[in-house]
Amino acid sequence: MTRRDYYEVLGVERTASAEDIKKAYRKLALKFHPDRNPGDKSAEDKFKEVGEAYEVLSSPDKRAIYDQHGHAAFDPHQQAAGHGHPWGGAGGFHDPFEIFREVFGGGAGGGIFDEILGGGRRRDPGGPQRGAHLRVSIELTFEEAVRGCEKEITLTRPEPCSACKGTGAEPGSGRKNCPTCKGHGQVEQVLGGFMRFRQVCPRCQGAGRVIEKPCRACHGSGREERSVRIPLRIPAGVDDGTQVRSTGQGEPGQFGGPPGDLYVVIHVRPHDVFHRDGNDLLCEIPVSFVQAALGTEITVPTLEGAAQIRLPAGTQHGTVFRLRNRGVKSPDGYGKGDLHVRVLIEVPTRLNAAQEAKLKEFAALCDATVNPRSRSFFERAKDFFR
């Protein structure tokens, strides 16, 4: 079978620097790694191919020989016939997974495998493992959210089995080395006569040890589902969608590992009076036509109680007044928002005969100077009324 040029495999020029070669390998190795392409034979073959190319081109000595002799320099059949370069050693190539670990870091499969490839391998699968994080949602009233409150969360989560105390084994028994991998947590497979691959042991799932007699209560898992109550302090000022973390209240860890955390997502019910925008509040206050025209003092609600606002004569519909530091306290404890009061002028909908007569009398006394906005508008739009 014709083998592709190693420079072509990595997609670099023959003059590429060592750093360019390494960057190209990192990109392709992540793209074609079997953990990212489960069951894809084509991706697996390409992963082996880029590993082989990188092994040669990353070594100055091997690269120089490859540039001079090509693939024949590393072909044991060519060497036996007296052709190519008699390169020392076994004449084959290393495990591409080992090359991957050398470039990305990590021991027998930790580090980059856990972070980038989804945790398919663990540095010490039989050692302490952190518990999973949990997420729940709760609903608060507007007042509970802006003032803070105490809540109690009830949820069902895995807890250490009461029968085996979390060991997963029947009392009197324990764990032993896995007979399949002999306690290593990995098994080796040889492909093509010289390509060696290590994979997680299918029997112990990489732990290296198996339970002699699984606990009959939890079937060897070491955990059982139980309902728990967790007190939770909600800080003042949380908003809809805020996430509150309760450290150590997630799933318990395994083999002595720390527990995960509990994340509580806050949903706040709308309020009948206040509308929230960040730490600011908006309140719309209806006032009569007479109050707006003559000016007056009105009472408005705030989170701390009633407050007074002075409306100047001629206040227009939609005018907004700001009360500083009358909004919501910031959740981080620094500062408060403002309260914005929008005036809505209410037009009478029902008039008795006397009221209607007085309004007509008032209208007769008005001239263009009483409503300057109306006069300005009609002057600008007069061409459209012809």
Secondary structure in CASP SS format (residue, H / E / C, confidence):
PFRMAT SS
TARGET T0000
AUTHOR 0000-0000-0000
METHOD secondary structure of the structure
MODEL  1
M C 1.00
T C 1.00
R C 1.00
R C 1.00
D C 1.00
Y H 1.00
Y H 1.00
E H 1.00
V H 1.00
L H 1.00
G C 1.00
V C 1.00
E C 1.00
R C 1.00
T C 1.00
A C 1.00
S C 1.00
A H 1.00
E H 1.00
D H 1.00
I H 1.00
K H 1.00
K H 1.00
A H 1.00
Y H 1.00
R H 1.00
K H 1.00
L H 1.00
A H 1.00
L H 1.00
K H 1.00
F H 1.00
H C 1.00
P C 1.00
D C 1.00
R C 1.00
N C 1.00
P C 1.00
G C 1.00
D C 1.00
K H 1.00
S H 1.00
A H 1.00
E H 1.00
D H 1.00
K H 1.00
F H 1.00
K H 1.00
E H 1.00
V H 1.00
G H 1.00
E H 1.00
A H 1.00
Y H 1.00
E H 1.00
V H 1.00
L H 1.00
S C 1.00
S C 1.00
P H 1.00
D H 1.00
K H 1.00
R H 1.00
A H 1.00
I H 1.00
Y H 1.00
D H 1.00
Q H 1.00
H H 1.00
G H 1.00
H H 1.00
A H 1.00
A H 1.00
F H 1.00
D C 1.00
P H 1.00
H H 1.00
Q H 1.00
Q H 1.00
A H 1.00
A C 1.00
G C 1.00
H C 1.00
G C 1.00
H C 1.00
P C 1.00
W C 1.00
G C 1.00
G C 1.00
A C 1.00
G C 1.00
G C 1.00
F C 1.00
H C 1.00
D C 1.00
P H 1.00
F H 1.00
E H 1.00
I H 1.00
F H 1.00
R H 1.00
E H 1.00
V H 1.00
F H 1.00
G C 1.00
G C 1.00
G C 1.00
A C 1.00
G C 1.00
G C 1.00
G C 1.00
I H 1.00
F H 1.00
D H 1.00
E H 1.00
I H 1.00
L C 1.00
G C 1.00
G C 1.00
G C 1.00
R C 1.00
R C 1.00
R C 1.00
D C 1.00
P C 1.00
G C 1.00
G C 1.00
P C 1.00
Q E 1.00
R C 1.00
G C 1.00
A C 1.00
H C 1.00
L E 1.00
R E 1.00
V E 1.00
S E 1.00
I E 1.00
E E 1.00
L E 1.00
T C 1.00
F H 1.00
E H 1.00
E H 1.00
A H 1.00
V H 1.00
R H 1.00
G C 1.00
C E 1.00
E E 1.00
K E 1.00
E E 1.00
I E 1.00
T E 1.00
L E 1.00
T E 1.00
R E 1.00
P E 1.00
E E 1.00
P E 1.00
C C 1.00
S C 1.00
A C 1.00
C C 1.00
K C 1.00
G C 1.00
T C 1.00
G C 1.00
A E 1.00
E C 1.00
P C 1.00
G C 1.00
S C 1.00
G C 1.00
R E 1.00
K E 1.00
N E 1.00
C C 1.00
P C 1.00
T C 1.00
C C 1.00
K C 1.00
G C 1.00
H C 1.00
G C 1.00
Q E 1.00
V E 1.00
E E 1.00
Q E 1.00
V E 1.00
L E 1.00
G C 1.00
G C 1.00
F C 1.00
M E 1.00
R E 1.00
F E 1.00
R E 1.00
Q E 1.00
V E 1.00
C C 1.00
P C 1.00
R C 1.00
C C 1.00
Q C 1.00
G C 1.00
A C 1.00
G C 1.00
R E 1.00
V E 1.00
I E 1.00
E C 1.00
K C 1.00
P E 1.00
C C 1.00
R C 1.00
A C 1.00
C C 1.00
H C 1.00
G C 1.00
S C 1.00
G C 1.00
R E 1.00
E E 1.00
E E 1.00
R E 1.00
S E 1.00
V E 1.00
R E 1.00
I E 1.00
P E 1.00
L E 1.00
R E 1.00
I E 1.00
P C 1.00
A C 1.00
G C 1.00
V C 1.00
D C 1.00
D C 1.00
G C 1.00
T C 1.00
Q E 1.00
V E 1.00
R E 1.00
S E 1.00
T C 1.00
G C 1.00
Q C 1.00
G C 1.00
E C 1.00
P C 1.00
G C 1.00
Q E 1.00
F C 1.00
G C 1.00
G C 1.00
P C 1.00
P C 1.00
G C 1.00
D C 1.00
L E 1.00
Y E 1.00
V E 1.00
V E 1.00
I E 1.00
H E 1.00
V E 1.00
R C 1.00
P C 1.00
H C 1.00
D C 1.00
V C 1.00
F E 1.00
H E 1.00
R E 1.00
D E 1.00
G C 1.00
N C 1.00
D E 1.00
L E 1.00
L E 1.00
C E 1.00
E E 1.00
I E 1.00
P E 1.00
V E 1.00
S E 1.00
F H 1.00
V H 1.00
Q H 1.00
A H 1.00
A H 1.00
L H 1.00
G C 1.00
T E 1.00
E E 1.00
I E 1.00
T E 1.00
V E 1.00
P E 1.00
T E 1.00
L C 1.00
E C 1.00
G E 1.00
A E 1.00
A E 1.00
Q E 1.00
I E 1.00
R E 1.00
L E 1.00
P C 1.00
A C 1.00
G C 1.00
T C 1.00
Q C 1.00
H C 1.00
G C 1.00
T C 1.00
V E 1.00
F E 1.00
R E 1.00
L E 1.00
R C 1.00
N C 1.00
R C 1.00
G C 1.00
V C 1.00
K E 1.00
S C 1.00
P C 1.00
D C 1.00
G C 1.00
Y C 1.00
G C 1.00
K E 1.00
G C 1.00
D C 1.00
L E 1.00
H E 1.00
V E 1.00
R E 1.00
V E 1.00
L E 1.00
I E 1.00
E E 1.00
V C 1.00
P C 1.00
T C 1.00
R C 1.00
L C 1.00
N C 1.00
A H 1.00
A H 1.00
Q H 1.00
E H 1.00
A H 1.00
K H 1.00
L H 1.00
K H 1.00
E H 1.00
F H 1.00
A H 1.00
A H 1.00
L H 1.00
C C 1.00
D C 1.00
A C 1.00
T C 1.00
V C 1.00
N C 1.00
P H 1.00
R H 1.00
S H 1.00
R H 1.00
S H 1.00
F H 1.00
F H 1.00
E H 1.00
R H 1.00
A C 1.00
K H 1.00
D H 1.00
F H 1.00
F H 1.00
R C 1.00
END
